[in-house]
């Protein structure tokens, strides 16, 4: 995929605007490191081999179901749309989408162990989903996409927790997601670390089109949510 000059112009504007934002970076954590996820998914591979356990559903099955239900009800999405799950982990999000009838599914993860687990689960269930080891922050994405839907449930969070050069990696993620999406493409993003307003502030070049309702709580007279699920549309004019 060649990035057209017009798109390059918008990417440049996005990056210049993002560098100027005042979003406070998160404190680094081992959750932002590759070795943490490699170790976690190696354990889950063994559990799957020995017990058939597919492993953890990030943010829980309810969060996954809310996203899928929104996709099924949205007029913006069709079953043959090209969909990529960034940080696919065990692949269960894509597996559930395949069960619902979506046919053009790709999952990427920077952990080889995660990819192997996702492939093993998918093969056992006789589903057709493409998985590959790929780092959205460091690799050349020119051979990927374009996609109608980019899905992320926790990967932007993990990148934001990287102990080293966090802001550069976070902004690179935003730039590459913009490049991955085709015209009017959608980013469906779920986060437990960033609020709706913080996500809107950071994702320049994207228009907020939907906030997927999530359970809320009240404490000391204030209300909030444990997770935030938003849908952004790629804009070609800023």
N, C-alpha and C positions, 0 to 999 in steps of 0.2 A: 504494500500500500504506500503510495507516494503522497506526502502531505502537500496539498496545493498551496500556492502563495497566500491566498486569502485566509486559509486556515492557519498558516504560519503566523500571519499578522495577529490573529486573534489569540493564538497561544502566547505570543510575546506580550500582548496586553494583559492577559491573565496572569502571567508570571510577574510582571512588573507591579500589578495591583496587589497580588498576594504577598509579595515581599513587604509591602507597606502596611499590611494589616496588623492589628494590634492584639491578635489572639495570643493568649499566654500559653506557652508550650507546657506539656505535661512532664512530670518527673519521670525519668527513665526507669525501666523495669526489665526483669528477665523475660517478661511476656513479649518484649520487643526484640528478642534475640532468636536467631535460627536454631541454636543448639537446644533451646528450651522446647521448641516445637518438634524438632527431630526426635528428641528423647520421648516426648509425649506420644507421638504417633508410632514410634517403634513399639512402645508398650501396648498401644491400641491394636497394632497389627497382631501381636501375640495373643491378645484377648480375643480378637476376631477368629484367629486360627483355632484357638483352643475351645472357645465357648460360643462363637457366632455373634459376639457382642460388637455392634458397629461403632461404639464409642460415643463420645459426648456430642450433643447437639448444641452448638454455641448459642448462648442466650435462651436455650430451651426450645422445646417443640412448639410451644404456644407462639413464640416470636416468629418461628418459621411458618407456622400455619397462617398467621395474620398476613404475612407478605404474600404467600401463595394465594390466599383468598382475594387479596386486592388485585393481584395479577389476573386472576380468573374473571374478575368482575369489571376490569378496566377496558374501556373502548380503545385505549392507546396500544394494546398488546394483542398479538395474535399467536396461535399455537406454533406457527412456523417461523417466528422471529428468531434471529440469531442472538443467542443469550450466552454471556460469559459470567462465571462466578469467580471473582478474584479472591484468592485465599480460600479455596474450596474445602480444605480440610478433608474429612472423610467422604465428601461428595454427597451427603444426604440431602442437601437442598436441591441439587440437580436431579437426584434420584426421585425425589417427591415430585418435581416438575415433570419428569419423564412419565411417571405414573399418571399424572393428570392430563397427559397428551401433548406436552411440548416436545418438539422433535429436533431442534437445532441447538444442542447444548454442549458447552465447553467449560471445563474447570481448570484453573491454574493455581499452583501453590509453589512457594519457594522451598518447601520441604519435600524432598524425594520420598520420605517415609509416608507423608500425607498422600501423595500421588499414588503410591503403591497400595495403600489401604483403600483409597477410593476406587481404584481399578479392580481390586479383589472383590469388594462389595458389589460393584456394578456387574462384574462378570458372573457372580453367583446368582444375581437376580435377572440375568439375561437382558440387560438394557444396553442401549447404544448411546454412550456418552464419551466424548473425548476429554482425556485428562493429560496434562503435561506439566513438567517441572518448569516453572518460569517465575522470575522475580520482577514484579511490576515496576520496581524502583530502579533497578540497575540494568535491565536488559533492553535491547533494541526492540521496540514493539511494531516496527514497520511491517512485519510479516503476519501480524495478528489483525483481525478485524477487517472492515468495520463491523461493529455490533449494534443491534437495535437496543439491547438491554445489557447494562453492566450491573451486576449484583455484588454487594459487599456487606457481609454480616460479621463485623469485628476486625477486618483486616486494616482498615484505616486507623482503628484504635491501636492495633498492635504496632503499626508503623509510627504512630504518635508516641509510643512508649519506648521506641528505640533509644538506647543509652547514648548513641553517638550520632552527632550531626542531625538531630531530629527534624528541625525545621526544613532543611534542604531536602530530606527524604519525603517529608510530608507534602511539600510543594511539588516535588517530582511526581509523586503519586497523582496529585490533582491534574497536573499537566498531561500525564500519560492516559488517564481516564478520559480526558477531553479528546485526545487523539484516537482512542479506541472506539469512541462512539461515532456512528454515522449521523447524518443530518437529522435533527429532532430526536436523537437517541436519548434514552432514559438511564439515569443512574439511580438505583434503589439501594439506599445505604442505611444500615442500622448500627447505632453506636451506643455504648454505655458510658462513654467518657466525654462526649461533646453534646451540647444542647442544640436545639433547632437553630437558635439565633447565631451560635458560634459556627455551625456548619454553613449557614447561609453566608456569613461573613467571609469564610475561607474559600468557598467554592465559587470563585469568580468565573464568569462565562457560563454559569448555569442558572436556570430559573427554577425556583421552587414551585412545583405543580401540585404536590400532595404531601400532607403529613398523615402517615398511617397511624391511627389511634393505638396507643399502648396503655397498659394499666397505670393508673396514677395513684399517688398517696398524698396524704396531708400530714404536715408536722409543724407545730408551732404556728398554726394559722396560715401556712404556705403550702401550696400544692406543687407536685413535681412527678417525674417519671423515672423509673430505673433505666429505661432504654428509650432512645429516640429513633424512629424510622421515618425517613424522608424520601421523597421521589423528586429528583432534579431532572430538568430537560436541558439538553445542550443548546446553547444559543449561538447563532452564527453572526449576530449583530450585538454590539455592546453599547 
